[in-house]
Amino acid sequence: MKKYTASHQRKQFVMFDEHRNEVGRIVDASKIFSLRHYIIYNARSYDIRNVGFMKNDVELFNARGVIYFTDLAKERIIKSGEKVRIYNFALRKTNQLYEKGRLLIEIREEKKWFKDPVFHIEADESTHDLLVLTFLYYSTKEFNGIGGDGD
């Protein structure tokens, strides 16, 4: 299993590997009248667009098109393109992402007294880091309350 931690640093959410090397970051570039989020991974920027009913779903895309998109109603993330893959998730105290019943990603939140929480992430060795960042964003975003505060 690959192990990561993620924490807020200013208006960014930074994910580190177990050696404290930065893997990627989720950037909040929102201004007064515009919301913009994107992921920086391997020196590339991937835009995040909130879509669907009540904007509860997201699309992760770049100039080539949509890479991942979510379907909250069916609790899944779909990788688009030539090799379509479907991942199912469970958003609870520990957020989990599965593919065909096999656990790929698990995210636990460690709350700190008077500090921003730290997220501990374990991912299967075969899991792409961009998927980990996408699931981290989706499972922890707060604007619609779907994150892991329940059950």
Secondary structure as the mmCIF struct_conf table of DSSP 4:
data_model
#
loop_
_struct_conf.conf_type_id
_struct_conf.id
_struct_conf.beg_label_comp_id
_struct_conf.beg_label_asym_id
_struct_conf.beg_label_seq_id
_struct_conf.end_label_comp_id
_struct_conf.end_label_asym_id
_struct_conf.end_label_seq_id
STRN STRN1 LYS A 2 GLN A 9
TURN_TY1_P TURN_TY1_P1 ARG A 10 LYS A 11
STRN STRN2 GLN A 12 ASP A 17
TURN_TY1_P TURN_TY1_P2 GLU A 18 HIS A 19
BEND BEND1 ARG A 20 ARG A 20
STRN STRN3 GLU A 22 ASP A 28
BEND BEND2 ILE A 32 PHE A 33
STRN STRN4 HIS A 37 TYR A 41
TURN_TY1_P TURN_TY1_P3 ASN A 42 ALA A 43
STRN STRN5 ARG A 44 VAL A 51
BEND BEND3 GLY A 52 GLY A 52
HELX_RH_3T_P HELX_RH_3T_P1 PHE A 53 LYS A 55
STRN STRN6 ASP A 57 ASN A 62
TURN_TY1_P TURN_TY1_P4 ALA A 63 ARG A 64
STRN STRN7 GLY A 65 ASP A 71
HELX_RH_3T_P HELX_RH_3T_P2 LEU A 72 LYS A 74
TURN_TY1_P TURN_TY1_P5 GLU A 75 GLU A 75
STRN STRN8 ARG A 76 LYS A 79
BEND BEND4 GLY A 81 LYS A 83
STRN STRN9 ARG A 85 ALA A 90
BEND BEND5 ARG A 92 LYS A 93
STRN STRN10 THR A 94 GLU A 99
TURN_TY1_P TURN_TY1_P6 LYS A 100 GLY A 101
STRN STRN11 ARG A 102 LYS A 112
TURN_TY1_P TURN_TY1_P7 TRP A 113 PHE A 114
STRN STRN12 LYS A 115 ALA A 123
TURN_TY1_P TURN_TY1_P8 GLU A 125 SER A 126
BEND BEND6 THR A 127 THR A 127
HELX_RH_AL_P HELX_RH_AL_P1 ASP A 129 THR A 140
TURN_TY1_P TURN_TY1_P9 PHE A 143 ASN A 144
BEND BEND7 GLY A 145 GLY A 145
BEND BEND8 GLY A 147 GLY A 147
TURN_TY1_P TURN_TY1_P10 GLY A 148 ASP A 149
#
